[in-house]
Amino acid sequence: MSKVTKDMIISDILRLDRGTVPIFLGSGMHCLGCPSSSGESIEDACAIHGIDADKLVRDLNEYLDRKQG
């Protein structure tokens, strides 16, 4: 998998690796099952929820890097 970016759709990331769920939840994004997650980018969702998109993307990529290594 390539690196996660802020313009990626949340549901696409969840489909690629369900292990990302705790990272989203830990960042304060608890709406993973809502219909918006199927069309909302990480950046848009973070803006709505007041979450640091750069930190979330960094955390997701660190998780995926550890998993591959």
Residue pairs with C-beta under 8 A, 6 or more apart in sequence:
1 16
1 17
1 64
1 68
3 61
3 64
4 13
4 42
4 57
4 60
4 61
4 64
5 42
5 57
6 41
6 42
6 43
6 46
6 53
6 54
6 57
7 41
7 42
7 43
8 41
8 42
9 37
9 38
9 39
9 40
9 41
10 24
10 29
10 32
10 37
10 38
10 40
10 41
10 42
10 45
11 37
11 38
11 39
13 20
13 42
13 60
14 20
14 21
14 24
14 32
14 37
17 64
17 67
19 63
19 67
20 60
20 63
20 64
21 32
23 56
23 59
23 60
23 63
24 32
24 56
25 32
26 59
27 51
27 52
27 55
27 56
27 59
28 49
28 50
28 51
29 45
29 46
29 49
29 51
29 56
31 37
31 45
31 49
36 45
37 45
40 48
42 53
42 56
42 57
43 53
45 51
46 52
46 53
46 56
47 53
